[in-house]
Amino acid sequence: MSYISSALPEKKRREISFHTSRIELSQSALKKNIKFLQKVIGPRTIFSSVIKGNAYGHNIRTFVPLAEQCGVRHFSVFSAYEALIAHQSLTENSHIMIMGDLCASALEWAIENQVSFYIFTVEWLEKTLEAAKKFGRPALIHLELETGMYRTGLAGKDLNRAVRIIKSNPQHMKVEGVCTHYAGAESISNYVRVQEQIHRFKETALDLARKGLKIKLWHTACSAAALRYPDTRMDLVRFGIAQYGFWPNKETQMHYFMHNGTPRSKKQLDPLKRVMTWKSRIMNIKEVAKGEFIGYGTSYMTTRNQKIASVPIGYFHGFARQLSNRGYVLVRGRRAQVVGIVNMNMMMIDVTDFPEVNIGDDVVIIGSQKKQQITVGSFSDLAQFLNYEILVRLPEEIPRIVVP
């Protein structure tokens, strides 16, 4: 493989070389993304790195230290397990916030390690109070408000009851934040609904302030909301997909430029840089005569004498079977078409017009090579998946390597 850093221990380098593919994470790309997004939200707003879904497929254990090197000190996860992995991966005095599931068995661990977490039911608040009293340390909580998504969140009588419990137990609970989540901020079709949510949140925030609740952080924005609705940025923004170099969708990208000036060059057209590059290698090359079927079944027949290369990745690795006879990869800076059915652990590509191709050559599945690029967007469009879906389907066992 063309890039396995010599800075890695020999044992690690050898282990990586055993794998059929690897994912490279660009430190310079992440730095540029964080710089751009921090400029969007302003220097006083906290940048929270959302690392749920195994850091959107980038791998929590690898990504957390990388993000810390880029200045990030706040991480958002979905579950207690993700919080545990993130906590084990910290190299700085960074904070972890759980936005979703926290099982009872992990509650004391969260309190002990000052991991903050969302409260969205009175019952869970009462369990938290009980655990904090038992452990003798205050729980750091975020009250999640129900503003119109109807997934999780407190509202009405339940919210009032929660406020009374919190105010009666200041030594056992600290309200780190009050938050909500928008129901599709990336799409104009949800504009009215999102505006209603913003209005409800602000009204409830005023009510909580009148009740004397001491709150450190107000936060509602994800990537799409921060880029489309400036008044959602508040004290903290939970950046997920954008920090990895992807716009939530094309609509969000165009909306941003319509309201922040048209880019003057192709380079300015996309200030977000893809952090991830996924690479494999050519395993075998075979000369196949005209009129032969490639791989399983009869979905692809050679139309001339062709040169077919085997690549040791398949749908087990996250390369969707839907890309059979449709997908493309990069070899020596040129596009090579996937031919035949994508197998569990292998796929075939047509390299007939690549006279210089050799066994062992790099194959770029996602990323750039010379002047060509395979984007997650094009990859996911062909597979009929969301770009988020493609990323989180990448198995954890594929090694992630940090590159400059």
C-alpha positions as CSV (number, residue, x, y, z in Angstrom):
1,M,0.0,0.0,0.0
2,S,1.3,3.4,-0.9
3,Y,0.8,5.2,2.4
4,I,1.3,3.6,5.8
5,S,3.1,6.1,8.0
6,S,6.6,5.2,9.1
7,A,5.7,7.0,12.4
8,L,3.4,4.1,13.3
9,P,4.9,1.2,15.4
10,E,6.1,-1.7,13.2
11,K,3.5,-4.0,14.7
12,K,0.7,-1.6,13.8
13,R,2.0,-1.1,10.3
14,R,2.2,-4.8,9.8
15,E,-1.4,-5.3,11.0
16,I,-2.7,-2.6,8.7
17,S,-1.0,-4.2,5.7
18,F,-2.9,-7.4,6.5
19,H,-6.2,-5.7,5.7
20,T,-7.8,-5.5,2.3
21,S,-8.5,-1.8,2.5
22,R,-7.8,1.2,4.7
23,I,-9.4,4.5,5.4
24,E,-7.2,7.6,5.6
25,L,-8.3,10.6,7.7
26,S,-6.8,13.9,6.7
27,Q,-5.7,16.1,9.5
28,S,-5.3,19.2,7.3
29,A,-8.9,18.7,5.9
30,L,-10.4,18.5,9.4
31,K,-8.5,21.6,10.5
32,K,-9.9,23.5,7.5
33,N,-13.4,22.4,8.2
34,I,-13.3,23.3,11.8
35,K,-11.8,26.7,11.0
36,F,-14.5,27.4,8.4
37,L,-17.4,26.2,10.7
38,Q,-16.0,28.1,13.7
39,K,-16.0,31.2,11.5
40,V,-19.6,30.6,10.6
41,I,-20.8,30.4,14.2
42,G,-18.4,32.9,15.8
43,P,-15.5,32.5,18.2
44,R,-17.7,32.6,21.4
45,T,-19.9,29.6,20.3
46,I,-18.7,26.2,21.4
47,F,-17.9,23.7,18.6
48,S,-19.2,20.3,19.7
49,S,-18.0,17.5,17.6
50,V,-20.7,14.9,17.0
51,I,-19.2,11.5,16.9
52,K,-22.2,9.2,17.0
53,G,-22.4,6.3,14.6
54,N,-18.6,5.5,15.1
55,A,-17.8,9.2,14.2
56,Y,-19.9,8.9,11.1
57,G,-17.8,5.9,10.1
58,H,-14.5,7.7,10.7
59,N,-13.9,5.6,13.9
60,I,-14.3,7.2,17.4
61,R,-11.0,5.9,18.7
62,T,-9.0,7.4,15.8
63,F,-11.1,10.6,15.3
64,V,-11.3,11.9,18.9
65,P,-7.5,12.4,19.4
66,L,-7.4,13.9,15.8
67,A,-10.1,16.4,16.6
68,E,-8.4,17.3,19.9
69,Q,-5.2,18.1,17.9
70,C,-7.4,20.4,15.8
71,G,-8.6,22.3,18.9
72,V,-11.9,20.5,19.7
73,R,-12.7,20.1,23.4
74,H,-16.4,19.1,23.3
75,F,-17.8,15.9,21.9
76,S,-21.4,14.7,21.5
77,V,-22.4,11.0,21.4
78,F,-25.7,9.2,21.2
79,S,-25.1,6.4,23.8
80,A,-23.3,5.5,27.0
81,Y,-21.2,3.0,25.0
82,E,-20.1,5.7,22.6
83,A,-19.3,7.9,25.6
84,L,-17.2,5.2,27.1
85,I,-15.2,4.7,23.9
86,A,-14.8,8.5,23.5
87,H,-13.7,8.8,27.2
88,Q,-11.0,6.1,26.7
89,S,-9.8,7.9,23.6
90,L,-9.4,11.4,25.1
91,T,-5.9,12.9,25.2
92,E,-7.0,16.3,26.5
93,N,-9.4,17.5,29.2
94,S,-12.3,17.4,26.9
95,H,-16.0,17.1,27.7
96,I,-18.4,14.4,26.5
97,M,-22.2,14.9,26.2
98,I,-24.6,12.0,25.7
99,M,-27.6,13.1,23.5
100,G,-29.6,9.9,23.7
101,D,-29.5,6.5,25.5
102,L,-27.9,6.2,28.9
103,C,-28.8,2.9,30.6
104,A,-29.2,2.7,34.4
105,S,-26.0,0.7,34.8
106,A,-24.0,3.5,33.2
107,L,-25.6,6.4,35.1
108,E,-23.1,6.4,38.0
109,W,-20.2,6.1,35.6
110,A,-21.4,9.2,33.8
111,I,-21.8,11.1,37.0
112,E,-18.3,10.0,38.3
113,N,-16.6,11.0,35.0
114,Q,-18.5,14.3,34.7
115,V,-20.1,13.2,31.4
116,S,-23.2,15.3,30.8
117,F,-26.4,13.8,29.4
118,Y,-29.8,14.7,28.1
119,I,-32.9,14.5,30.3
120,F,-36.1,14.0,28.4
121,T,-38.4,12.4,30.9
122,V,-39.3,13.1,34.5
123,E,-38.8,9.5,35.4
124,W,-35.2,9.6,34.2
125,L,-34.6,12.8,36.0
126,E,-35.7,11.1,39.3
127,K,-33.4,8.2,38.7
128,T,-30.6,10.6,38.0
129,L,-31.3,12.4,41.3
130,E,-31.3,9.1,43.2
131,A,-27.9,8.2,41.6
132,A,-26.4,11.6,42.3
133,K,-27.4,11.4,45.9
134,K,-26.0,7.9,46.2
135,F,-22.7,8.8,44.5
136,G,-22.3,12.1,46.3
137,R,-21.5,14.1,43.2
138,P,-23.8,16.4,41.1
139,A,-25.0,15.1,37.8
140,L,-24.4,17.4,34.8
141,I,-27.6,17.5,32.8
142,H,-29.1,19.0,29.7
143,L,-32.9,19.5,29.6
144,E,-34.2,18.5,26.2
145,L,-37.3,20.4,25.2
146,E,-40.1,19.1,23.0
147,T,-40.6,21.8,20.4
148,G,-42.3,19.9,17.7
149,M,-40.3,16.9,16.5
150,Y,-42.2,14.5,18.8
151,R,-39.3,12.1,19.3
152,T,-37.9,12.9,22.8
153,G,-38.2,16.0,25.0
154,L,-39.9,17.6,27.9
155,A,-42.9,20.0,27.6
156,G,-45.9,21.3,29.6
157,K,-46.6,19.7,33.0
158,D,-43.6,17.4,32.7
159,L,-41.2,20.3,32.1
160,N,-42.6,22.2,35.1
161,R,-42.3,19.2,37.3
162,A,-38.7,18.7,36.2
163,V,-37.8,22.3,36.9
164,R,-39.3,22.0,40.5
165,I,-37.1,18.8,41.1
166,I,-34.0,20.5,39.8
167,K,-34.5,23.7,41.8
168,S,-35.1,21.6,45.0
169,N,-31.9,19.7,44.6
170,P,-29.2,22.2,43.4
171,Q,-26.4,20.2,45.2
172,H,-27.2,17.1,43.2
173,M,-27.9,18.4,39.7
174,K,-26.3,21.1,37.5
175,V,-28.1,22.2,34.4
176,E,-25.3,22.4,31.9
177,G,-27.7,23.2,29.1
178,V,-31.1,23.4,27.6
179,C,-31.6,22.0,24.1
180,T,-33.8,20.8,21.3
181,H,-33.4,19.2,17.8
182,Y,-35.0,20.4,14.6
183,A,-37.1,18.2,12.4
184,G,-35.2,18.5,9.1
185,A,-33.4,21.9,9.0
186,E,-31.6,20.9,5.8
187,S,-34.8,21.1,3.6
188,I,-36.8,24.2,2.7
189,S,-39.9,21.9,2.8
190,N,-39.5,21.9,6.6
191,Y,-39.0,25.7,6.9
192,V,-42.4,26.5,8.6
193,R,-42.0,23.6,11.0
194,V,-38.5,24.6,11.9
195,Q,-39.5,28.2,12.4
196,E,-42.2,27.1,14.8
197,Q,-39.7,25.0,16.7
198,I,-37.4,28.0,17.0
199,H,-40.2,30.2,18.3
200,R,-41.3,27.5,20.9
201,F,-37.8,27.1,22.1
202,K,-37.3,30.8,22.6
203,E,-40.6,31.1,24.4
204,T,-39.8,28.2,26.7
205,A,-36.3,29.6,27.3
206,L,-37.8,32.9,28.5
207,D,-40.1,31.0,30.8
208,L,-37.3,28.9,32.3
209,A,-35.3,32.1,32.9
210,R,-38.2,33.7,34.7
211,K,-38.4,30.6,36.9
212,G,-34.8,31.3,38.0
213,L,-33.2,28.2,36.5
214,K,-29.5,28.7,36.2
215,I,-28.4,27.5,32.7
216,K,-24.9,27.4,31.3
217,L,-25.6,26.6,27.6
218,W,-28.5,27.0,25.2
219,H,-28.1,24.9,22.2
220,T,-30.3,23.7,19.3
221,A,-28.3,23.7,16.1
222,C,-26.9,20.7,14.1
223,S,-24.8,21.3,10.9
224,A,-27.8,22.1,8.8
225,A,-29.4,24.5,11.3
226,A,-26.2,26.3,11.9
227,L,-25.6,26.8,8.2
228,R,-29.2,27.8,7.3
229,Y,-30.6,29.5,10.4
230,P,-28.2,31.9,12.1
231,D,-30.4,32.5,15.1
232,T,-30.1,28.8,16.1
233,R,-26.3,29.0,16.8
234,M,-26.6,30.2,20.4
235,D,-23.9,29.0,22.9
236,L,-23.0,25.7,21.3
237,V,-23.4,24.0,17.9
238,R,-23.5,20.2,17.5
239,F,-21.6,19.7,14.2
240,G,-21.9,16.3,12.7
241,I,-21.7,15.7,9.0
242,A,-20.2,19.1,8.2
243,Q,-17.1,18.6,10.2
244,Y,-16.3,15.5,8.2
245,G,-16.4,17.6,5.0
246,F,-19.9,16.9,3.8
247,W,-22.8,19.3,3.4
248,P,-26.1,18.0,4.8
249,N,-27.4,18.2,1.3
250,K,-26.9,20.3,-1.9
251,E,-29.8,22.6,-0.9
252,T,-27.9,23.6,2.3
253,Q,-24.8,24.3,0.3
254,M,-26.6,26.5,-2.2
255,H,-28.5,28.3,0.5
256,Y,-25.3,29.1,2.3
257,F,-23.7,30.7,-0.8
258,M,-26.9,32.6,-1.7
259,H,-26.7,34.3,1.7
260,N,-23.0,34.6,2.1
261,G,-21.8,35.6,-1.4
262,T,-21.3,33.6,-4.6
263,P,-17.9,31.8,-4.7
264,R,-15.5,33.3,-7.2
265,S,-13.6,30.1,-8.0
266,K,-14.1,26.3,-8.1
267,K,-12.0,26.0,-5.0
268,Q,-14.2,28.4,-3.1
269,L,-17.3,26.5,-4.2
270,D,-16.7,23.9,-1.5
271,P,-14.9,25.2,1.6
272,L,-15.6,21.9,3.3
273,K,-12.8,19.3,2.6
274,R,-13.5,15.6,2.8
275,V,-11.6,14.1,5.8
276,M,-12.0,10.5,4.6
277,T,-10.4,8.6,1.7
278,W,-11.1,4.9,1.3
279,K,-8.5,2.8,-0.5
280,S,-7.9,-0.8,-1.5
281,R,-5.6,-2.4,-4.0
282,I,-5.7,-4.6,-7.1
283,M,-5.5,-8.2,-6.1
284,N,-5.5,-9.9,-9.5
285,I,-5.7,-9.1,-13.2
286,K,-7.2,-11.5,-15.8
287,E,-7.4,-11.3,-19.6
288,V,-11.0,-12.2,-20.6
289,A,-12.1,-12.9,-24.2
290,K,-15.1,-11.2,-25.8
291,G,-18.5,-12.8,-25.0
292,E,-17.7,-14.1,-21.6
293,F,-19.7,-13.5,-18.4
294,I,-17.9,-11.8,-15.4
295,G,-18.4,-13.2,-11.9
296,Y,-21.7,-14.6,-10.6
297,G,-24.6,-14.9,-13.0
298,T,-25.0,-13.3,-16.4
299,S,-25.4,-9.6,-15.5
300,Y,-22.2,-8.6,-17.4
301,M,-20.8,-9.9,-20.7
302,T,-17.5,-8.7,-22.1
303,T,-18.1,-6.7,-25.4
304,R,-14.5,-7.1,-26.5
305,N,-11.3,-8.7,-25.3
306,Q,-11.1,-7.1,-21.8
307,K,-8.7,-6.9,-18.9
308,I,-10.5,-7.4,-15.6
309,A,-9.0,-6.6,-12.2
310,S,-10.2,-8.1,-8.9
311,V,-10.4,-5.8,-5.8
312,P,-10.7,-7.4,-2.4
313,I,-13.6,-5.5,-1.0
314,G,-17.3,-6.2,-1.3
315,Y,-20.7,-5.6,0.4
316,F,-19.3,-6.9,3.6
317,H,-17.0,-3.9,3.7
318,G,-19.7,-1.4,2.9
319,F,-19.5,-1.4,-0.9
320,A,-23.1,-1.8,-1.7
321,R,-24.3,-4.6,-4.0
322,Q,-26.5,-2.0,-5.7
323,L,-23.3,-0.7,-7.3
324,S,-22.9,-3.9,-9.4
325,N,-22.3,-2.8,-13.0
326,R,-22.9,0.8,-12.0
327,G,-20.2,2.0,-9.6
328,Y,-16.8,3.4,-10.4
329,V,-13.5,3.5,-8.6
330,L,-10.2,5.3,-9.3
331,V,-7.1,3.6,-10.6
332,R,-4.0,5.5,-11.5
333,G,-6.0,8.7,-11.6
334,R,-8.7,7.4,-13.9
335,R,-12.2,6.0,-13.5
336,A,-12.7,2.3,-13.7
337,Q,-16.1,0.8,-13.9
338,V,-17.4,-2.0,-11.6
339,V,-18.4,-5.0,-13.8
340,G,-20.4,-8.0,-12.7
341,I,-22.1,-8.6,-9.3
342,V,-20.4,-7.1,-6.3
343,N,-19.5,-10.1,-4.1
344,M,-19.3,-10.3,-0.3
345,N,-15.5,-9.8,-0.2
346,M,-14.6,-8.9,-3.8
347,M,-15.6,-7.0,-6.8
348,M,-14.3,-6.8,-10.4
349,I,-13.4,-3.7,-12.4
350,D,-12.7,-3.1,-16.1
351,V,-9.1,-1.9,-16.6
352,T,-8.9,-2.7,-20.3
353,D,-7.8,0.8,-21.2
354,F,-5.2,1.0,-18.4
355,P,-2.1,-0.5,-20.1
356,E,0.2,0.5,-17.2
357,V,-2.0,-1.1,-14.4
358,N,-0.3,-3.6,-12.1
359,I,-1.3,-5.9,-9.2
360,G,-0.9,-4.0,-6.0
361,D,-1.9,-0.6,-7.5
362,D,-4.0,1.6,-5.2
363,V,-7.8,1.6,-5.8
364,V,-9.6,4.7,-4.5
365,I,-13.2,3.8,-3.6
366,I,-14.0,7.2,-2.0
367,G,-11.7,10.2,-2.4
368,S,-9.4,11.8,-4.9
369,Q,-6.6,10.5,-7.1
370,K,-4.7,13.0,-9.3
371,K,-7.5,15.1,-10.9
372,Q,-10.3,12.7,-10.4
373,Q,-12.7,12.2,-7.5
374,I,-15.3,9.7,-6.3
375,T,-17.5,11.5,-3.8
376,V,-19.7,9.9,-1.1
377,G,-22.6,11.8,-2.8
378,S,-22.1,10.1,-6.2
379,F,-21.4,6.8,-4.4
380,S,-24.6,7.0,-2.3
381,D,-26.8,8.3,-5.2
382,L,-25.9,5.2,-7.2
383,A,-26.5,2.9,-4.2
384,Q,-29.7,4.8,-3.3
385,F,-28.5,5.5,0.2
386,L,-28.1,8.7,2.2
387,N,-24.4,9.8,2.4
388,Y,-24.8,9.4,6.2
389,E,-25.8,5.8,5.6
390,I,-22.8,5.0,3.4
391,L,-20.4,6.4,6.0
392,V,-21.8,4.6,9.0
393,R,-22.0,1.3,7.1
394,L,-18.2,1.1,6.9
395,P,-17.1,-1.7,9.2
396,E,-15.1,-0.7,12.3
397,E,-12.5,-3.4,11.4
398,I,-11.2,-1.4,8.4
399,P,-8.1,0.4,9.8
400,R,-8.3,4.2,10.0
401,I,-5.0,6.0,9.5
402,V,-4.3,9.6,10.2
403,V,-2.5,11.3,7.3
404,P,-1.3,15.0,7.1
